[in-house]
Amino acid sequence: MSESVRVGIGVIIVNEQQKILIGKRIGSPAPYHSIPGGHIERGETFEHAAIREIQEETNLIIEEPRVIAVTNNLKTFHNSGKHYISIILVAEQWHGQLQNKEPHKCTKWQWVDPTALPQPHFDASQQGVTCYLHKVFYTQQNFIAPQHENSIDSYL
């Protein structure tokens, strides 16, 4: 189990029909569907990370991505032991030919209605799309974490 919280990036790419790009993951976080994204590298801005990750995964060049939400991925933590905070950006301007440039991580990319996400869906992506649809920056989860040995109760 990782001891530190990591920062991820997720990008909601919107096409002219107001559909968003979703991939079916086969690596981490398999077997979930998710918006494209990855890890922020040291010294990198959120926007640069988004541009880099999207080009690496999809061959698309996004323009003027903007931060719209932050997610605290507690379901993922309790399922895998990996705790991530994800920065969610949206990109409504892009160009290029969509390709699956990392077939070892994703079986395919598809444009979907954001109100009807394919399931199962990755925690950070689900939360990010919820924030996008409701135009909120953060949504508090009703996820009750199991008690751990290091919980606040053990210190009281």
NUKOL-824725 format. One record per residue: residue number from 1; x, y, z of N, C-alpha, C, O, CB in turn. Coordinates in Angstrom, 1 decimal. Glycine has a CB too. Layout:
REM residues N
MARGU  resi    n.px    n.py    n.pz   ca.px   ca.py   ca.pz    c.px    c.py    c.pz    o.px    o.py    o.pz   cb.px   cb.py   cb.pz
MARGU   NUM       X       Y       Z       X       Y       Z       X       Y       Z       X       Y       Z       X       Y       Z
...
This chain:
REM residues 156
MARGU  resi    n.px    n.py    n.pz   ca.px   ca.py   ca.pz    c.px    c.py    c.pz    o.px    o.py    o.pz   cb.px   cb.py   cb.pz
MARGU     1     0.8    -1.2     0.0     0.0     0.0     0.0     0.9     1.2     0.0     1.8     1.3     0.8    -1.0     0.0     1.2
MARGU     2     0.6     2.2    -0.9     1.3     3.4    -1.0     1.0     4.3     0.2    -0.1     4.4     0.7     1.0     4.2    -2.3
MARGU     3     2.0     4.9     0.8     1.9     5.8     1.9     1.5     7.2     1.6     1.0     7.9     2.5     3.1     5.8     2.8
MARGU     4     1.8     7.7     0.4     1.5     9.1     0.1     0.3     9.2    -0.9    -0.1     8.2    -1.6     2.7     9.7    -0.6
MARGU     5    -0.3    10.4    -0.9    -1.4    10.7    -1.8    -0.8    11.1    -3.1     0.2    12.0    -3.1    -2.3    11.8    -1.2
MARGU     6    -1.2    10.6    -4.2    -0.7    11.0    -5.5    -1.7    11.9    -6.2    -2.9    11.9    -5.9    -0.4     9.8    -6.4
MARGU     7    -1.2    12.7    -7.2    -2.1    13.6    -8.0    -2.2    13.1    -9.4    -1.3    12.8   -10.1    -1.5    15.0    -8.0
MARGU     8    -3.5    12.9    -9.8    -3.8    12.5   -11.1    -4.5    13.6   -11.9    -4.8    14.6   -11.3    -4.7    11.2   -11.1
MARGU     9    -4.6    13.4   -13.2    -5.2    14.4   -14.1    -6.2    13.6   -14.9    -6.0    12.5   -15.4    -4.1    15.1   -15.0
MARGU    10    -7.4    14.2   -15.1    -8.4    13.6   -16.0    -8.9    14.8   -16.9    -9.1    15.9   -16.4    -9.5    13.0   -15.2
MARGU    11    -9.2    14.4   -18.1    -9.7    15.4   -19.1   -11.0    15.0   -19.7   -11.1    14.0   -20.3    -8.6    15.7   -20.1
MARGU    12   -11.9    15.9   -19.6   -13.2    15.7   -20.3   -13.1    16.5   -21.6   -13.1    17.7   -21.7   -14.4    16.3   -19.4
MARGU    13   -13.1    15.7   -22.7   -13.0    16.3   -24.0   -14.4    16.2   -24.6   -15.0    15.2   -24.7   -12.0    15.5   -24.9
MARGU    14   -14.9    17.4   -25.0   -16.2    17.5   -25.5   -16.2    17.7   -27.0   -15.5    18.5   -27.6   -17.0    18.7   -24.8
MARGU    15   -17.1    16.9   -27.8   -17.2    17.1   -29.2   -18.3    18.0   -29.6   -19.0    18.5   -28.7   -17.3    15.8   -29.9
MARGU    16   -18.6    18.2   -30.9   -19.6    19.2   -31.3   -21.0    18.7   -31.0   -21.9    19.5   -30.9   -19.5    19.3   -32.8
MARGU    17   -21.2    17.4   -30.7   -22.5    16.9   -30.3   -22.7    16.8   -28.8   -23.6    16.3   -28.3   -22.7    15.4   -30.9
MARGU    18   -21.7    17.5   -28.1   -21.7    17.5   -26.6   -21.5    16.2   -26.0   -21.9    15.9   -24.8   -23.0    18.1   -26.1
MARGU    19   -20.9    15.2   -26.7   -20.6    13.9   -26.2   -19.1    14.1   -25.7   -18.4    14.9   -26.1   -20.7    12.8   -27.2
MARGU    20   -18.8    13.2   -24.7   -17.4    13.2   -24.2   -16.7    11.9   -24.5   -17.3    10.9   -24.8   -17.5    13.4   -22.6
MARGU    21   -15.4    12.0   -24.5   -14.5    10.8   -24.8   -14.3    10.0   -23.6   -13.8    10.4   -22.6   -13.2    11.3   -25.4
MARGU    22   -14.6     8.7   -23.8   -14.4     7.7   -22.7   -13.7     6.5   -23.3   -13.9     6.1   -24.4   -15.8     7.2   -22.1
MARGU    23   -12.8     6.0   -22.5   -12.0     4.8   -22.8   -12.3     3.6   -21.9   -12.7     3.8   -20.8   -10.5     5.0   -22.8
MARGU    24   -12.2     2.4   -22.5   -12.4     1.2   -21.7   -11.0     0.7   -21.3   -10.2     0.2   -22.2   -13.1     0.0   -22.5
MARGU    25   -10.6     0.8   -20.1    -9.3     0.5   -19.6    -9.0    -1.0   -19.4    -9.9    -1.7   -19.0    -9.0     1.3   -18.2
MARGU    26    -7.8    -1.4   -19.8    -7.4    -2.7   -19.5    -6.2    -2.8   -18.6    -5.9    -3.9   -18.1    -7.0    -3.4   -20.9
MARGU    27    -5.5    -1.7   -18.4    -4.4    -1.7   -17.4    -5.0    -1.2   -16.2    -6.1    -1.5   -15.8    -3.2    -0.9   -17.9
MARGU    28    -4.3    -0.3   -15.5    -4.8     0.4   -14.4    -5.6     1.6   -14.9    -5.0     2.4   -15.6    -3.7     0.8   -13.3
MARGU    29    -6.7     1.9   -14.6    -7.6     1.3   -13.6    -8.6     0.3   -14.2    -9.8     0.6   -14.3    -8.4     2.3   -12.9
MARGU    30    -8.2    -0.9   -14.6    -9.1    -1.9   -15.2   -10.0    -2.4   -14.1    -9.6    -2.5   -13.0    -8.3    -3.0   -15.9
MARGU    31   -11.2    -2.9   -14.4   -11.8    -3.0   -15.8   -12.7    -1.8   -16.0   -13.8    -2.0   -16.7   -12.6    -4.3   -15.9
MARGU    32   -12.4    -0.6   -15.6   -13.3     0.5   -15.7   -13.2     1.3   -17.0   -12.2     1.3   -17.7   -13.0     1.4   -14.5
MARGU    33   -14.3     2.0   -17.2   -14.3     3.0   -18.3   -13.9     4.3   -17.6   -14.1     4.5   -16.4   -15.8     3.2   -18.9
MARGU    34   -13.3     5.2   -18.4   -12.8     6.5   -17.8   -12.5     7.5   -18.9   -12.3     7.2   -20.0   -11.5     6.2   -17.0
MARGU    35   -12.6     8.8   -18.4   -12.1     9.9   -19.3   -10.5     9.7   -19.4   -10.0     9.0   -18.5   -12.4    11.3   -18.7
MARGU    36    -9.9    10.2   -20.4    -8.5    10.0   -20.5    -7.7    10.8   -19.5    -8.3    11.8   -18.9    -8.0    10.5   -21.9
MARGU    37    -6.5    10.4   -19.1    -5.8    11.1   -18.1    -4.6    10.3   -17.7    -4.2     9.2   -18.3    -6.6    11.5   -17.0
MARGU    38    -4.0    10.7   -16.6    -2.8    10.0   -16.1    -2.3    10.7   -14.9    -3.0    11.3   -14.0    -1.7     9.9   -17.1
MARGU    39    -0.9    10.7   -14.8    -0.2    11.3   -13.6     0.4    12.7   -14.0     0.8    12.9   -15.1     0.8    10.4   -13.1
MARGU    40     0.4    13.6   -13.1     1.1    14.8   -13.2     2.5    14.6   -12.9     2.8    14.0   -11.9     0.5    16.0   -12.3
MARGU    41     3.4    15.0   -13.8     4.8    14.9   -13.5     5.3    16.1   -12.7     4.8    17.2   -12.8     5.6    14.8   -14.9
MARGU    42     6.4    15.8   -12.0     7.0    16.9   -11.2     7.3    18.1   -12.0     7.9    18.1   -13.1     8.3    16.4   -10.5
MARGU    43     6.9    19.3   -11.5     7.1    20.6   -12.1     6.2    20.9   -13.2     6.4    21.9   -13.9     8.5    20.6   -12.6
MARGU    44     5.2    20.1   -13.5     4.3    20.3   -14.6     3.0    21.0   -14.2     2.5    20.8   -13.1     3.9    18.9   -15.2
MARGU    45     2.5    21.9   -15.0     1.2    22.6   -14.7     0.1    21.6   -15.0     0.3    20.6   -15.8     1.1    23.9   -15.6
MARGU    46    -1.1    21.8   -14.5    -2.2    21.0   -14.8    -2.5    21.0   -16.3    -2.8    19.9   -16.8    -3.5    21.5   -14.0
MARGU    47    -2.5    22.2   -16.9    -2.8    22.3   -18.3    -1.8    21.5   -19.2    -2.2    20.8   -20.1    -2.8    23.8   -18.7
MARGU    48    -0.5    21.6   -18.8     0.5    20.9   -19.6     0.4    19.4   -19.5     0.5    18.7   -20.4     2.0    21.4   -19.2
MARGU    49     0.1    19.0   -18.3    -0.1    17.5   -18.0    -1.3    17.0   -18.9    -1.2    16.0   -19.5    -0.4    17.3   -16.5
MARGU    50    -2.4    17.8   -18.9    -3.6    17.5   -19.7    -3.2    17.3   -21.2    -3.6    16.4   -21.8    -4.7    18.5   -19.5
MARGU    51    -2.5    18.3   -21.7    -2.2    18.4   -23.1    -1.3    17.2   -23.4    -1.5    16.5   -24.4    -1.4    19.7   -23.5
MARGU    52    -0.3    16.9   -22.6     0.6    15.8   -22.8    -0.1    14.4   -22.8     0.1    13.6   -23.7     1.8    15.8   -21.8
MARGU    53    -0.9    14.2   -21.7    -1.5    12.9   -21.5    -2.5    12.7   -22.7    -2.6    11.5   -23.2    -2.3    12.9   -20.2
MARGU    54    -3.3    13.7   -23.1    -4.2    13.5   -24.2    -3.5    13.1   -25.5    -4.0    12.2   -26.2    -5.1    14.7   -24.4
MARGU    55    -2.4    13.8   -25.8    -1.7    13.5   -27.0    -1.1    12.1   -26.9    -1.1    11.3   -27.9    -0.6    14.5   -27.3
MARGU    56    -0.6    11.7   -25.8     0.0    10.4   -25.6    -1.0     9.3   -25.8    -0.7     8.2   -26.3     0.7    10.3   -24.3
MARGU    57    -2.2     9.5   -25.3    -3.2     8.4   -25.3    -4.1     8.4   -26.5    -4.4     7.3   -27.0    -4.1     8.6   -24.1
MARGU    58    -4.4     9.6   -27.0    -5.5     9.7   -28.1    -5.0    10.3   -29.4    -5.7    10.2   -30.4    -6.6    10.4   -27.6
MARGU    59    -3.8    10.9   -29.4    -3.3    11.6   -30.6    -4.0    12.9   -30.8    -3.7    13.6   -31.8    -3.5    10.7   -31.8
MARGU    60    -5.0    13.3   -30.0    -5.6    14.6   -30.1    -4.8    15.7   -29.5    -4.1    15.5   -28.5    -7.0    14.6   -29.5
MARGU    61    -4.9    16.9   -30.1    -4.2    18.1   -29.5    -5.3    18.9   -29.0    -6.1    19.5   -29.7    -3.4    18.8   -30.6
MARGU    62    -5.3    19.0   -27.6    -6.4    19.9   -27.0    -5.8    21.3   -26.8    -4.6    21.5   -26.7    -6.8    19.3   -25.6
MARGU    63    -6.8    22.2   -26.9    -6.4    23.6   -26.8    -7.1    24.2   -25.6    -8.3    24.0   -25.4    -6.7    24.4   -28.1
MARGU    64    -6.4    25.1   -24.9    -7.0    25.8   -23.8    -7.8    25.0   -22.8    -8.9    25.3   -22.4    -7.9    26.9   -24.3
MARGU    65    -7.2    23.9   -22.3    -7.9    23.1   -21.3    -8.0    23.9   -20.0    -7.1    24.7   -19.7    -7.2    21.7   -21.0
MARGU    66    -9.1    23.8   -19.3    -9.3    24.6   -18.1    -9.7    23.7   -16.9   -10.5    22.8   -17.1   -10.3    25.7   -18.3
MARGU    67    -9.2    24.0   -15.7    -9.5    23.2   -14.5   -11.0    23.5   -14.2   -11.4    24.6   -14.1    -8.6    23.5   -13.4
MARGU    68   -11.8    22.4   -13.9   -13.2    22.6   -13.6   -13.5    21.9   -12.2   -14.5    22.2   -11.6   -14.1    22.1   -14.7
MARGU    69   -12.7    21.0   -11.8   -13.0    20.2   -10.6   -11.8    19.5   -10.0   -10.8    19.4   -10.6   -14.1    19.2   -10.9
MARGU    70   -12.0    19.1    -8.7   -11.1    18.3    -8.0   -11.8    17.2    -7.4   -12.9    17.4    -6.9   -10.3    19.1    -6.9
MARGU    71   -11.2    16.0    -7.4   -11.9    14.8    -6.8   -11.0    14.2    -5.8    -9.8    14.1    -5.9   -12.3    13.8    -7.9
MARGU    72   -11.6    13.6    -4.7   -10.8    12.9    -3.7   -11.3    11.4    -3.9   -12.5    11.1    -3.5   -11.1    13.4    -2.2
MARGU    73   -10.5    10.6    -4.4   -10.9     9.3    -4.9   -10.9     8.2    -3.8   -10.0     7.3    -3.8   -10.0     8.8    -6.0
MARGU    74   -11.8     8.3    -2.8   -11.8     7.4    -1.7   -12.2     6.0    -2.0   -11.8     5.0    -1.4   -12.6     8.0    -0.6
MARGU    75   -13.1     5.8    -3.0   -13.6     4.5    -3.4   -12.4     3.7    -3.9   -12.2     2.5    -3.6   -14.7     4.5    -4.4
MARGU    76   -11.6     4.4    -4.8   -10.4     3.8    -5.3    -9.4     3.4    -4.2    -8.8     2.3    -4.2    -9.7     4.7    -6.3
MARGU    77    -9.2     4.3    -3.2    -8.3     4.0    -2.1    -8.8     2.8    -1.3    -8.0     1.9    -1.0    -8.3     5.2    -1.1
MARGU    78   -10.0     2.7    -1.0   -10.5     1.5    -0.3   -10.6     0.2    -1.0   -10.6    -0.8    -0.5   -11.9     1.8     0.3
MARGU    79   -10.6     0.3    -2.4   -10.6    -0.9    -3.2    -9.1    -1.3    -3.5    -8.9    -2.5    -3.7   -11.3    -0.6    -4.5
MARGU    80    -8.2    -0.3    -3.6    -6.9    -0.7    -4.1    -5.7    -0.3    -3.2    -4.6    -0.8    -3.3    -6.6    -0.1    -5.4
MARGU    81    -6.0     0.6    -2.2    -5.0     1.0    -1.3    -4.2     2.2    -1.9    -3.3     2.7    -1.2    -4.0    -0.1    -1.0
MARGU    82    -4.6     2.7    -3.1    -3.9     3.8    -3.7    -4.8     5.0    -3.5    -6.0     5.0    -4.0    -3.6     3.5    -5.2
MARGU    83    -4.3     6.1    -2.9    -5.1     7.3    -2.7    -4.7     8.4    -3.7    -3.5     8.8    -3.7    -4.9     7.8    -1.2
MARGU    84    -5.6     8.8    -4.5    -5.4     9.8    -5.5    -6.3    11.0    -5.3    -7.5    10.8    -4.9    -5.5     9.3    -6.9
MARGU    85    -5.8    12.2    -5.5    -6.6    13.4    -5.7    -6.4    13.7    -7.2    -5.3    13.6    -7.7    -6.0    14.6    -4.8
MARGU    86    -7.6    13.9    -7.8    -7.5    14.1    -9.3    -8.0    15.5    -9.6    -9.0    16.0    -9.1    -8.4    13.1   -10.0
MARGU    87    -7.2    16.1   -10.5    -7.6    17.4   -11.1    -8.3    17.2   -12.4    -7.7    16.5   -13.3    -6.3    18.4   -11.3
MARGU    88    -9.5    17.7   -12.5   -10.3    17.4   -13.7   -10.3    18.7   -14.6   -10.6    19.8   -14.1   -11.7    17.0   -13.3
MARGU    89   -10.0    18.6   -15.8   -10.0    19.7   -16.8   -11.0    19.4   -17.9   -11.4    18.2   -18.1    -8.6    19.9   -17.4
MARGU    90   -11.5    20.4   -18.6   -12.3    20.2   -19.7   -11.7    20.9   -20.9   -11.0    21.9   -20.8   -13.8    20.9   -19.5
MARGU    91   -11.8    20.2   -22.1   -11.3    20.8   -23.3   -12.4    20.7   -24.4   -12.9    19.6   -24.7   -10.0    20.0   -23.8
MARGU    92   -12.8    21.9   -24.8   -13.9    21.9   -25.8   -13.3    22.2   -27.2   -14.0    22.2   -28.2   -14.9    23.0   -25.5
MARGU    93   -12.0    22.6   -27.3   -11.4    22.8   -28.6   -10.2    21.8   -28.7    -9.4    21.7   -27.8   -10.8    24.3   -28.6
MARGU    94   -10.2    21.1   -29.8    -9.2    20.2   -30.1    -9.1    19.9   -31.6   -10.1    20.2   -32.3    -9.4    18.9   -29.3
MARGU    95    -8.1    19.3   -32.0    -7.9    18.9   -33.4    -7.1    17.6   -33.5    -6.4    17.2   -32.5    -7.3    20.0   -34.3
MARGU    96    -7.1    17.0   -34.6    -6.3    15.7   -34.8    -7.3    14.6   -35.1    -8.5    14.7   -34.9    -5.5    15.5   -33.6
MARGU    97    -6.7    13.5   -35.4    -7.4    12.2   -35.7    -7.3    11.3   -34.5    -6.2    11.0   -34.0    -6.8    11.5   -37.0
MARGU    98    -8.5    11.0   -33.9    -8.5    10.1   -32.7    -7.9     8.8   -33.0    -8.3     8.1   -34.0   -10.0    10.0   -32.3
MARGU    99    -7.0     8.4   -32.2    -6.3     7.1   -32.3    -6.2     6.5   -30.9    -6.1     7.2   -29.9    -4.9     7.2   -33.0
MARGU   100    -6.1     5.2   -30.8    -5.8     4.5   -29.5    -4.3     4.3   -29.5    -3.8     3.2   -30.0    -6.6     3.2   -29.4
MARGU   101    -3.5     5.2   -29.0    -2.1     5.1   -29.0    -1.5     4.3   -27.9    -0.3     4.0   -28.0    -1.5     6.5   -28.9
MARGU   102    -2.3     3.8   -27.0    -1.8     2.9   -25.9    -2.7     1.7   -25.8    -3.4     1.6   -24.8    -1.7     3.7   -24.6
MARGU   103    -2.7     0.8   -26.8    -3.7    -0.3   -26.7    -3.4    -1.3   -25.6    -4.2    -2.1   -25.3    -3.6    -1.0   -28.0
MARGU   104    -2.2    -1.1   -25.0    -2.0    -2.0   -23.8    -2.6    -1.4   -22.5    -2.6    -2.1   -21.5    -0.4    -2.1   -23.6
MARGU   105    -3.2    -0.2   -22.6    -3.8     0.4   -21.5    -5.3     0.6   -21.7    -6.1     0.8   -20.7    -3.2     1.7   -21.2
MARGU   106    -5.8     0.6   -23.0    -7.1     1.0   -23.3    -7.6     0.2   -24.5    -6.9     0.2   -25.5    -7.3     2.5   -23.5
MARGU   107    -8.7    -0.5   -24.5    -9.2    -1.3   -25.6    -9.7    -0.4   -26.7    -9.5    -0.7   -27.9   -10.2    -2.3   -25.2
MARGU   108   -10.4     0.7   -26.4   -11.0     1.6   -27.4   -11.4     2.9   -26.8   -11.6     3.0   -25.5   -12.2     0.9   -28.1
MARGU   109   -11.5     3.9   -27.6   -12.1     5.2   -27.2   -13.5     5.4   -27.9   -13.6     4.9   -29.0   -11.2     6.4   -27.6
MARGU   110   -14.4     6.0   -27.2   -15.7     6.2   -27.8   -16.3     7.5   -27.3   -16.0     7.9   -26.1   -16.7     5.0   -27.5
MARGU   111   -17.2     8.1   -28.1   -17.9     9.3   -27.7   -19.2     8.9   -27.1   -20.0     8.2   -27.7   -18.1    10.3   -28.9
MARGU   112   -19.5     9.4   -25.8   -20.7     9.0   -25.1   -21.4    10.2   -24.6   -20.8    11.2   -24.4   -20.3     8.0   -24.0
MARGU   113   -22.7    10.0   -24.3   -23.5    11.0   -23.7   -23.0    11.0   -22.2   -23.0    10.0   -21.5   -25.0    10.7   -23.8
MARGU   114   -22.6    12.2   -21.7   -22.1    12.3   -20.3   -23.2    11.9   -19.3   -22.8    11.7   -18.1   -21.6    13.6   -20.1
MARGU   115   -24.4    11.9   -19.6   -25.5    11.6   -18.6   -25.7    10.1   -18.6   -26.6     9.6   -17.8   -26.8    12.3   -18.9
MARGU   116   -25.1     9.3   -19.5   -25.3     7.9   -19.6   -23.9     7.2   -19.7   -23.6     6.6   -20.7   -26.2     7.5   -20.8
MARGU   117   -23.1     7.3   -18.7   -21.7     6.8   -18.7   -21.7     5.3   -18.7   -22.5     4.7   -18.0   -20.9     7.3   -17.6
MARGU   118   -20.9     4.6   -19.5   -20.8     3.2   -19.5   -20.2     2.7   -18.1   -19.5     3.4   -17.4   -19.8     2.6   -20.6
MARGU   119   -20.7     1.6   -17.7   -20.3     1.0   -16.4   -19.5    -0.3   -16.5   -19.7    -1.0   -17.6   -21.6     0.8   -15.5
MARGU   120   -18.7    -0.7   -15.6   -18.4     0.1   -14.4   -17.5     1.3   -14.8   -16.8     1.3   -15.8   -17.6    -0.8   -13.4
MARGU   121   -17.5     2.3   -14.0   -16.9     3.6   -14.3   -15.9     3.9   -13.1   -16.2     3.7   -12.0   -17.9     4.7   -14.5
MARGU   122   -14.7     4.4   -13.5   -13.6     4.7   -12.6   -14.1     5.9   -11.7   -14.7     6.9   -12.2   -12.3     5.1   -13.3
MARGU   123   -13.8     5.8   -10.4   -14.2     6.7    -9.4   -13.9     8.2    -9.8   -14.8     9.0    -9.8   -13.5     6.4    -8.1
MARGU   124   -12.7     8.5   -10.1   -12.3     9.9   -10.4   -13.0    10.4   -11.6   -13.5    11.6   -11.7   -10.8    10.0   -10.7
MARGU   125   -13.2     9.6   -12.7   -13.9    10.0   -13.9   -15.4    10.2   -13.6   -15.9    11.2   -14.0   -13.7     8.9   -14.9
MARGU   126   -16.0     9.3   -12.8   -17.4     9.5   -12.5   -17.6    10.8   -11.7   -18.5    11.5   -12.0   -17.9     8.3   -11.6
MARGU   127   -16.8    11.0   -10.7   -16.9    12.3   -10.0   -16.7    13.5   -10.8   -17.4    14.5   -10.7   -15.9    12.3    -8.8
MARGU   128   -15.7    13.4   -11.7   -15.3    14.5   -12.6   -16.5    14.9   -13.5   -16.8    16.1   -13.7   -14.1    14.3   -13.4
MARGU   129   -17.1    13.9   -14.1   -18.2    14.1   -15.0   -19.4    14.6   -14.2   -20.2    15.5   -14.8   -18.6    12.8   -15.8
MARGU   130   -19.6    14.1   -13.0   -20.7    14.7   -12.2   -20.5    16.2   -12.0   -21.4    16.9   -12.1   -20.8    13.9   -10.9
MARGU   131   -19.3    16.5   -11.6   -19.0    18.0   -11.4   -19.2    18.8   -12.7   -19.8    19.9   -12.6   -17.5    18.2   -10.9
MARGU   132   -18.8    18.2   -13.8   -19.0    18.9   -15.1   -20.5    19.1   -15.4   -20.9    20.2   -15.8   -18.3    18.1   -16.2
MARGU   133   -21.3    18.1   -15.2   -22.7    18.2   -15.5   -23.4    19.1   -14.6   -24.3    19.9   -15.0   -23.3    16.8   -15.4
MARGU   134   -23.0    19.2   -13.3   -23.7    20.0   -12.3   -23.0    21.4   -12.1   -23.5    22.2   -11.3   -23.8    19.3   -11.0
MARGU   135   -21.9    21.6   -12.9   -21.2    22.9   -12.8   -20.8    23.2   -11.4   -21.0    24.3   -10.9   -22.1    24.0   -13.4
MARGU   136   -20.2    22.2   -10.7   -19.7    22.4    -9.4   -18.2    22.0    -9.4   -17.8    21.2   -10.2   -20.5    21.6    -8.3
MARGU   137   -17.4    22.5    -8.5   -16.0    22.3    -8.4   -15.7    21.0    -7.7   -14.7    20.3    -7.9   -15.3    23.5    -7.8
MARGU   138   -16.5    20.7    -6.7   -16.2    19.5    -5.8   -17.6    19.0    -5.4   -18.5    19.7    -5.1   -15.3    19.9    -4.6
MARGU   139   -17.7    17.7    -5.3   -18.9    17.1    -4.8   -18.5    16.1    -3.6   -17.7    15.2    -3.8   -19.6    16.3    -5.9
MARGU   140   -19.1    16.4    -2.5   -18.8    15.6    -1.3   -19.4    14.2    -1.5   -20.5    14.1    -1.9   -19.3    16.2     0.0
MARGU   141   -18.6    13.2    -1.2   -19.1    11.8    -1.4   -19.8    11.3    -0.1   -19.5    11.8     1.0   -17.9    10.9    -1.7
MARGU   142   -20.8    10.5    -0.3   -21.4     9.8     0.8   -20.8     8.4     1.0   -21.5     7.5     1.3   -23.0     9.7     0.5
MARGU   143   -19.5     8.4     0.9   -18.8     7.1     1.0   -18.3     7.0     2.4   -17.5     7.8     2.8   -17.6     7.0    -0.1
MARGU   144   -18.7     6.0     3.1   -18.3     5.8     4.5   -17.1     4.8     4.5   -17.2     3.7     4.0   -19.4     5.2     5.4
MARGU   145   -15.9     5.3     4.9   -14.7     4.5     4.9   -14.8     3.5     6.0   -15.3     3.8     7.1   -13.5     5.4     5.0
MARGU   146   -14.3     2.3     5.8   -14.1     1.4     6.9   -13.1     1.9     7.9   -12.2     2.6     7.6   -13.7     0.0     6.3
MARGU   147   -13.4     1.5     9.1   -12.4     1.9    10.2   -11.1     1.2    10.0   -11.0     0.0     9.8   -13.1     1.6    11.6
MARGU   148   -10.0     2.0    10.2    -8.7     1.5    10.1    -8.0     1.7    11.4    -8.4     2.5    12.2    -7.9     2.2     9.0
MARGU   149    -7.0     0.9    11.6    -6.2     1.0    12.8    -5.7     2.4    13.1    -5.5     2.9    14.2    -5.0     0.1    12.7
MARGU   150    -5.4     3.2    12.0    -4.8     4.5    12.1    -5.9     5.6    12.0    -5.6     6.8    11.7    -3.8     4.7    11.1
MARGU   151    -7.2     5.3    12.2    -8.2     6.3    12.1    -8.1     7.2    13.3    -7.4     7.0    14.3    -9.6     5.6    12.1
MARGU   152    -8.8     8.3    13.2    -8.8     9.3    14.3    -9.3     8.7    15.6    -8.8     9.2    16.7    -9.6    10.5    13.9
MARGU   153   -10.2     7.8    15.5   -10.7     7.2    16.8    -9.6     6.5    17.6    -9.7     6.4    18.8   -11.8     6.2    16.4
MARGU   154    -8.6     6.0    16.9    -7.5     5.3    17.6    -6.6     6.2    18.3    -5.8     5.8    19.2    -6.7     4.4    16.6
MARGU   155    -6.7     7.5    18.1    -5.9     8.5    18.7    -6.6     9.1    19.9    -6.0     9.8    20.7    -5.4     9.6    17.8
MARGU   156    -7.9     8.9    20.0    -8.7     9.6    21.0    -8.8     8.7    22.3    -9.4     9.1    23.3   -10.1     9.8    20.6
